[in-house]
Amino acid sequence: MHLWLSIPFGSMYLVALVGNVTILAVVKMEHSLHQPMYFFLCMLAVIDLVLSTSAMPKLLAIFWFGAHNISLDACLAQMFFIHCFATVESGIFLAMAFDRYVAICDPLHHTSVLTHVVVGHLGLAALLRGIVYTGPLPLLIRLRLPLYRTQVITHSYCEHMAVVSLACGDTRVNNLYGMGIGFLVLILDSLAIAASYVMIFRAVLGLTAHDARFKSLSTCGSHICAILVFYIPIAVSSLTHRFGRLVPPHIHILLANFYLLIPPILNPVVYAVRTKQIRKRLLHILKAGTQPR
């Protein structure tokens, strides 16, 4: 079955690579897209490339070559990159929500508030937060949990709780720290994003012109879709892993892989379809490529 399973997973990984590299190339080539929203979109594309590449090549190696083994250090490194960049992605969504809030609620000061330097600092802050939050995860395993009941991980990659559940000894610190990160990232970030959109919708509903109201809401549509695409799979995967005792193991594994694959696949599609500037530039590139020389 491994060969057949590798076809959909390999295809999804290829689509994720092509889609996110295309977004990066389009934004780089089109100077009109050198704006905060699209810089954040480029950060999102890089994060999605790192997230999917942290897990999928190893998964495909298992399918194609039976490469089931991984060293402890490589396992902990993979764990760090996956959880770190998932946290960074949540931080970028929070920064994008702030960008939409300023653009709609205070449009006259948008360019002065969200300068290129500020956008860079927000991206760096999201990266540092991800490192600070998830850096202790592999260290707590390495220093506190040297012995394991079994060396077989019930996942296709080194997910934190999947590794901790194998350990002998007291794992309460690891469990509490993992749950604390989940609370800080999933709950607090989503509440902050929701609060920003409540203020955005209040400002939009205060507009008298129907066209202006529709235009303001449409600029937020792609961002809201991307947020749902990111948070829903990761929330479902986390909840089923912690509380779904009756859920079959293969469902846990599929959900854990989908939350690393679905956002990298759908984010470029969402932004390419819903963002007029990206769509126009893509069509221009495709037309230029099909014209005879």
C-alpha positions as CSV (number, residue, x, y, z in Angstrom):
1,M,0.0,0.0,0.0
2,H,2.9,2.4,0.6
3,L,3.5,3.0,-3.2
4,W,-0.2,3.9,-3.7
5,L,-0.2,6.1,-0.6
6,S,2.8,7.9,-1.8
7,I,1.0,9.1,-4.9
8,P,-1.6,11.5,-3.2
9,F,0.9,12.6,-0.6
10,G,3.7,13.2,-3.2
11,S,1.2,15.0,-5.4
12,M,0.0,17.3,-2.6
13,Y,3.6,18.1,-1.6
14,L,4.5,19.0,-5.2
15,V,1.4,21.2,-5.5
16,A,2.4,22.9,-2.2
17,L,6.0,23.5,-3.5
18,V,4.8,24.9,-6.9
19,G,2.1,27.1,-5.4
20,N,4.2,28.8,-2.8
21,V,7.2,29.3,-5.0
22,T,4.8,30.8,-7.6
23,I,3.5,33.2,-5.0
24,L,7.0,34.3,-4.1
25,A,8.0,34.7,-7.7
26,V,4.9,36.7,-8.6
27,V,5.3,39.1,-5.6
28,K,9.0,39.6,-6.4
29,M,8.4,40.4,-10.1
30,E,5.3,42.6,-9.7
31,H,6.4,45.9,-8.0
32,S,2.7,46.9,-7.4
33,L,2.6,44.0,-4.9
34,H,5.4,45.4,-2.8
35,Q,3.0,46.2,0.0
36,P,2.6,45.0,3.6
37,M,-0.2,42.5,2.8
38,Y,1.9,40.7,0.1
39,F,5.1,40.8,2.2
40,F,3.2,38.9,4.9
41,L,1.9,36.6,2.2
42,C,5.6,35.9,1.1
43,M,6.4,35.1,4.8
44,L,3.5,32.8,4.9
45,A,4.7,31.0,1.7
46,V,8.2,30.5,3.1
47,I,6.8,29.1,6.4
48,D,4.5,26.7,4.5
49,L,7.5,25.5,2.4
50,V,9.5,24.9,5.6
51,L,6.5,23.2,7.3
52,S,5.8,20.8,4.5
53,T,9.4,20.1,3.8
54,S,10.1,19.3,7.4
55,A,7.9,16.2,7.2
56,M,7.0,15.2,3.6
57,P,10.5,14.1,2.3
58,K,10.8,11.7,5.3
59,L,7.3,10.4,4.8
60,L,8.0,9.8,1.1
61,A,11.3,8.1,2.0
62,I,9.3,5.7,4.2
63,F,6.8,5.0,1.4
64,W,9.4,4.5,-1.3
65,F,12.5,3.1,0.4
66,G,11.2,1.8,3.7
67,A,13.4,4.3,5.5
68,H,11.7,3.9,8.9
69,N,14.7,4.8,11.1
70,I,15.5,8.2,12.4
71,S,18.1,9.2,15.0
72,L,17.0,10.9,18.2
73,D,18.8,14.2,17.3
74,A,17.2,14.3,13.8
75,C,13.8,13.5,15.4
76,L,14.1,16.4,17.8
77,A,15.3,18.7,15.1
78,Q,12.3,17.7,13.0
79,M,10.0,18.3,16.0
80,F,11.5,21.7,16.6
81,F,11.0,22.9,12.9
82,I,7.5,21.6,12.7
83,H,6.2,23.1,15.9
84,C,8.3,26.3,15.6
85,F,7.1,27.2,12.2
86,A,3.5,26.3,13.0
87,T,3.8,28.9,15.8
88,V,5.5,31.4,13.5
89,E,2.6,31.0,11.0
90,S,0.1,31.8,13.7
91,G,2.1,34.9,14.5
92,I,2.1,36.0,10.9
93,F,-1.7,35.6,10.7
94,L,-1.9,37.9,13.8
95,A,0.3,40.4,12.0
96,M,-1.8,40.2,8.9
97,A,-4.9,40.9,11.0
98,F,-3.2,44.0,12.4
99,D,-2.4,45.1,8.8
100,R,-6.0,44.7,7.7
101,Y,-7.2,46.6,10.8
102,V,-5.0,49.6,10.1
103,A,-5.8,49.4,6.3
104,I,-9.5,49.6,6.9
105,C,-9.9,51.5,10.2
106,D,-7.2,54.0,9.7
107,P,-6.4,54.0,5.9
108,L,-4.7,57.4,5.8
109,H,-1.9,56.3,8.1
110,H,-1.6,52.7,6.7
111,T,1.6,53.4,4.8
112,S,3.2,55.4,7.6
113,V,2.3,52.8,10.3
114,L,3.2,49.7,8.4
115,T,6.4,50.6,6.7
116,H,8.8,48.0,5.3
117,V,10.9,48.2,8.4
118,V,7.8,47.6,10.7
119,V,6.7,44.7,8.5
120,G,10.2,43.2,8.8
121,H,10.2,43.7,12.6
122,L,6.8,42.0,12.9
123,G,8.0,39.0,10.9
124,L,11.2,38.8,13.0
125,A,9.1,39.0,16.2
126,A,6.9,36.1,15.0
127,L,10.0,34.1,14.3
128,L,11.6,34.8,17.6
129,R,8.4,34.0,19.4
130,G,8.3,30.6,17.7
131,I,11.9,29.9,18.7
132,V,11.3,30.9,22.3
133,Y,8.0,29.0,22.6
134,T,9.2,25.7,21.0
135,G,12.9,25.7,21.7
136,P,12.4,24.1,25.1
137,L,10.3,21.2,23.7
138,P,13.2,19.1,22.4
139,L,15.4,20.1,25.3
140,L,12.9,18.9,27.8
141,I,12.7,15.6,26.1
142,R,16.5,15.3,25.7
143,L,17.3,16.3,29.3
144,R,14.3,14.8,31.2
145,L,13.3,11.7,29.3
146,P,16.3,9.6,28.4
147,L,14.6,6.2,28.6
148,Y,11.7,4.9,26.4
149,R,9.3,1.9,26.6
150,T,9.5,1.5,22.9
151,Q,11.3,3.2,20.0
152,V,8.4,3.0,17.6
153,I,6.7,6.4,17.0
154,T,3.1,6.1,16.0
155,H,3.4,8.9,13.6
156,S,5.1,9.5,10.2
157,Y,7.0,12.4,11.8
158,C,8.2,13.4,15.3
159,E,5.2,15.1,16.7
160,H,5.8,16.2,20.3
161,M,3.1,14.2,22.1
162,A,3.8,11.1,20.0
163,V,7.4,11.1,21.3
164,V,6.6,12.1,24.9
165,S,4.0,9.2,25.1
166,L,6.9,6.7,24.5
167,A,9.0,7.9,27.4
168,C,9.4,6.3,30.8
169,G,9.2,8.5,33.9
170,D,7.3,11.6,34.8
171,T,6.1,13.4,31.7
172,R,3.8,15.9,33.4
173,V,6.2,18.8,32.8
174,N,6.4,18.0,29.1
175,N,2.6,17.6,28.8
176,L,1.9,20.8,30.6
177,Y,4.4,22.8,28.6
178,G,3.0,21.4,25.3
179,M,-0.6,22.3,26.4
180,G,0.6,25.7,27.5
181,I,2.0,26.4,24.0
182,G,-1.2,25.2,22.4
183,F,-3.2,27.6,24.6
184,L,-0.9,30.5,23.8
185,V,-0.9,29.9,20.1
186,L,-4.3,28.5,19.3
187,I,-6.5,30.3,21.9
188,L,-4.8,33.6,22.5
189,D,-3.8,34.2,18.8
190,S,-7.3,33.3,17.5
191,L,-9.0,35.5,20.2
192,A,-6.7,38.5,19.2
193,I,-7.5,37.9,15.5
194,A,-11.2,37.6,16.2
195,A,-11.1,40.9,18.3
196,S,-9.3,42.7,15.4
197,Y,-12.0,41.5,12.9
198,V,-14.8,42.6,15.3
199,M,-13.4,46.1,15.1
200,I,-12.9,45.8,11.4
201,F,-16.5,44.8,10.8
202,R,-17.8,47.6,13.0
203,A,-15.8,50.1,11.0
204,V,-17.0,48.5,7.7
205,L,-20.7,48.5,8.8
206,G,-20.3,52.2,9.6
207,L,-19.5,53.0,5.9
208,T,-22.5,54.5,4.0
209,A,-21.4,53.5,0.5
210,H,-22.3,50.0,-0.4
211,D,-19.4,49.7,-2.9
212,A,-16.9,50.8,-0.2
213,R,-18.3,48.3,2.2
214,F,-18.1,45.5,-0.2
215,K,-14.5,46.4,-1.3
216,S,-13.4,46.5,2.4
217,L,-14.9,43.2,3.2
218,S,-13.5,41.5,0.1
219,T,-9.9,42.5,1.0
220,C,-10.4,40.5,4.2
221,G,-11.9,37.5,2.6
222,S,-8.7,35.8,1.5
223,H,-7.2,36.4,5.0
224,I,-10.2,34.9,6.8
225,C,-10.1,31.8,4.5
226,A,-6.4,31.3,5.1
227,I,-6.9,31.6,8.9
228,L,-9.7,29.0,8.8
229,V,-7.6,26.7,6.6
230,F,-4.7,26.9,9.2
231,Y,-6.5,26.8,12.5
232,I,-9.2,24.2,11.8
233,P,-7.0,21.3,10.8
234,I,-4.5,22.0,13.6
235,A,-7.3,22.3,16.2
236,V,-9.0,19.1,15.1
237,S,-5.6,17.2,15.0
238,S,-4.7,18.5,18.5
239,L,-8.1,17.7,20.0
240,T,-8.3,14.2,18.6
241,H,-4.8,13.4,19.7
242,R,-5.4,14.6,23.3
243,F,-9.1,13.6,23.9
244,G,-10.0,11.2,21.0
245,R,-9.2,7.9,22.8
246,L,-11.6,6.0,20.6
247,V,-10.3,7.5,17.3
248,P,-8.3,4.8,15.3
249,P,-4.5,5.5,15.1
250,H,-4.5,5.8,11.3
251,I,-7.0,8.7,11.7
252,H,-4.6,10.5,14.1
253,I,-1.8,10.0,11.6
254,L,-3.8,11.2,8.6
255,L,-5.0,14.3,10.5
256,A,-1.4,15.1,11.7
257,N,-0.2,15.0,8.1
258,F,-3.1,16.9,6.6
259,Y,-2.5,19.9,8.9
260,L,1.0,20.1,7.5
261,L,-0.2,19.8,3.9
262,I,-3.6,21.5,3.6
263,P,-2.5,25.0,4.5
264,P,0.5,25.0,2.2
265,I,-1.7,23.8,-0.7
266,L,-4.7,26.0,-0.1
267,N,-3.0,29.3,0.9
268,P,-1.6,30.0,-2.6
269,V,-5.0,28.9,-4.2
270,V,-7.0,31.2,-1.9
271,Y,-4.8,34.2,-2.5
272,A,-4.4,33.6,-6.2
273,V,-8.2,33.3,-6.7
274,R,-9.3,36.1,-4.3
275,T,-6.5,38.6,-4.9
276,K,-7.0,40.6,-8.1
277,Q,-3.4,41.8,-8.5
278,I,-1.9,38.3,-8.1
279,R,-4.5,36.8,-10.4
280,K,-3.8,39.4,-13.1
281,R,0.0,38.9,-12.8
282,L,-0.4,35.1,-13.1
283,L,-2.6,35.4,-16.1
284,H,-0.1,37.8,-17.7
285,I,2.8,35.3,-17.1
286,L,0.8,32.4,-18.5
287,K,-0.2,34.3,-21.6
288,A,3.4,35.4,-22.2
289,G,4.5,31.8,-21.8
290,T,2.0,30.5,-24.3
291,Q,2.7,33.1,-27.0
292,P,4.8,31.9,-30.0
293,R,8.3,33.3,-30.3
